[in-house]
Amino acid sequence: MRSFESGGANGKAHETYSLIPVKPGVIGISNDFGFRDELSPEVKYTLCEEEIHFPPYQAPQLEAILQRRVEGALYDGATASGVISLFAALSAQDTGSARQALNLLYKAGELARAAGESTITEFHVHEARDALEQSQIEHGMCEITRHGHLALVATLDLALQDETPARVRDIFPRYRTIAEHSGADPLVRRRMHDHLADFAMVGILDRWARNEGRAGGQYYEYELKGDLTTVCVVVGDIEGISLSETVARHT
């Protein structure tokens, strides 16, 4: 460690050295377990990392976190009996994330205030969860790729005609027609199916595995999750997609 002091009239600097043993270190935080695969061999060789995994929070831990936040942010009696436990239980069952639990608390408080109510009740908790899930689905639909949008519109077309849950063999012809009318080269059936599987993983679609034995084999069925009106609004704002007559009537 070096410090410099003014030398007075002659303008020279006086240097003071203090040697302190230092062992630098780097702390990296990520929820991507494969991020090290992108590092160069040199970095991997010198990293000498030690992994520490943090498991998802359990309900009692989330309840303790929420309780501290409530004590600092809300007045006494602002939450009904059992509400904090409900926040914690819902979040623990889903992701075990403190952020999710705090988002639920914030959203429920917003809903209670908008309704002119002074106490957050279980009704506000469930209403907040539904609102946040819907917002997440809408965001997910907006962020997908062009062919993802095409597959989504194909599934929506079937849903609006009460033809879901639907198999891939039923969705693919609709997808291919919409892609061709939109000026896009359709993907092969397997790749289109990958998009549907991704939608199920992020909560845009529900997916069920079916097994009809030797006669029918094993297959998946897909159905849109959430309100179809919301999906129609989202796809109606997507540019460059040729909508079927059924979908266009609802956008």
N, C-alpha and C positions, 0 to 999 in steps of 0.2 A: 504493500500500500504506500503510495507516494503522495505527499502534499507539498505545495509550493507556497512560499511566503515572499512578500515584497522585500526587496533589498535596500530600500530607502533611496537616497539621492543618487547613488551611482547606478541605479537602475538594474542591478544584478539581482538574480533570484537566488534565494537560499533554499536548498532542497533538504527536506527531512524525510528519512526513510524509516519505515516501521515494517518489519518482516513478521507477518502473521501467517501461520500455517493455514492454508485454505484448501479444501477439497470440494471443488464445484460439483454440482449435481443437477439433474434435470428431472422434473416430475411431469409426466405426460398422462393426461386423462382422456379416455376415449371409450365409447360403447361399440366401437368397430374392432372385433377381435382379429380381423385380417389386415389391419393397417400396416403391420410390420412387413407384410409381403411386398409392399411398394417401396420399401427402403433399399438403398443400394447395399451391395455386399460389404463395402467398407464400413458403412454405418452400423450394420448388423454386427460386424466383428468387434467394433469398439464400444458398442452400446452396453454390454454386460448388464442387461436389465434384470430387474426383479419384479415379477408380476404380483399384484395384489388385487384380488377379485372381490368386489362388493356385491353380495347377494341382494335381491330385491327386499325392500322393507316388509316386515310383517305388520299385521294390523295394530298390535300394541305400540310398536315403534312409530307408526304413522300417527296414531292417536296422540302420542306424546308431542310430536312435532306440531301437529295442528293445535293442540292445547296451548302451547307456548305462543303460537301466532295469534290465536284468538285473544289471549290475555293482553297482548300488546296492541291489537288492532281494533277490537270490538269492546263495547261497553258490557258491563255485567248483565246477564240475562238476555243477550242478543241471540243466543242459540238455545233451542228447545232441548229438553232432556233426551239424551241418546243420539243427538244429531252428529256430534263429533265422532262417536263410535261408528255411525253409519258411513260418514265420509271415509274413515279409515278402512272399514270392511270392504267397501266398494272398490277402493283403490288397490287394496291388497289382493283382491280377487282378480283384478285386471292386470296391472303392470307392476304393482309394488313400488310405484314412483311417488316420491314426496312432491314432485312438481305437479303431477296429476291431482293429488289430493288437495294441494293448495289452490290449483285452478278451479277445482270443484267448489271449494269454500268461497273463493272470490266470486264465481259465477252465481252461486246460490245467494250470496249477499246482494249482488246486483238485482237479481230477480225479486228478492224480498223488498228491496228499496223501491224498485219500479212499481210494485204492487201497493206501496204505501204501508207495508207491514213492518213492525219493529222487531220481529223475531224470525229467525231462520228455522223453518220446520222441515220435517222429512219430505213434505211435498216439494219444497224448493230444492232439496238435494236431488231428488229423482228428476225434477224438471231441468236442473242444471246438467245432470249427466246426459240426458237426452239431447239437450242443446249442444253440448260440447261434442258428442259423438256425431251429430249431424254436421257440425262445422268441420270436423275432421274428415268426414266422407266427402263433403263438398270440395275441400282443399285437395284431397287425394285425387278426385276426378279431374280437377283443373291441371294437376301437375303431371299427368300421364302422357305418353308419347302419342304421335299421330295414329299409329295402328292400334294403340290402346283405346283411343277415342272411337275408332271405327268399330272395334269389338264391343265397346260399351253401347254404342247406338244400336248395334244389331241385337244385343240382349234386351235393351229397352224396347225395341220394336216388338219383340216377342212378349215382353211383360205387359205392354199396353193392350195386347190381344189375348191376355189371359192364357198364354202358352208357356208359362214358366211355373216350376223349375224346368229347365230345358237342357238337353244333352248337347255336347259339342257338335255332333252331327247335324243338329237342328240349327245351331247358332252360326256355324261356319258358312252355309250358303247365303244367309242374310249379310254376314260380314263381307263376303266376297263381292256381292252385288253392290253394297254401299261403297266399298273401296273402289270398284271400277267406275261407279258414277261420280266418285270424288276425285278421279284422276290419279289414284294410287295403285301401285302394283300389289295385289293381295299377297299376304304371306301364306305359306303352306299351312295346312290344318294344325300340325303339331305346334308351330310357332304361335299361331293364334291362340291355341289352347294355353300356352305359357302365359299369355297376357291375362286370360281368365283366372288362372291359378294365382297370379300376382294380385289381382283384384280381390280375391278371396282372402289372401294373406293380410292385406291392408284394410279389410273391412268394407270394401265397396260391394262385394258380392258375398252371398252365402253359398257354400258348396257342400254337397252331400255325396258320399260314396255309395253306390248301389252295386249289389252283387246278385245276379239272377242265375247263378250256377252255370252249368255247362251250356244251357240253352241260350241265355242272354249275355253271359260274361259279366265282367266288372266294368263299371263306367262311373263318371261323375255327372251330376246335375247342378246347374247354376241358377241363381235367382238374385235379382237386385235387392240389396239390403237398404232399408229406409224408405222414405217417402218418394214415390215416383214423380210427384209434382216437382220436387227439388231437383231430381235428376233431369227432368225435361228442361227446367230453367238453365241448368248448367250446360247441357249439350246445345241448347239454343244459342248460347253465346260463343260456341266454338266456331272458328272460321275455317272455311275450306272443306266442310263435311256436308255431303249430300244427304239430307234427311229423307226418310221414307214418308209417305203421305200420312201414315199413322202417327209417327213422331211429330211431324210438322204441325199437325192439328193441335197438339198439346203444348207446343212451345210458344 
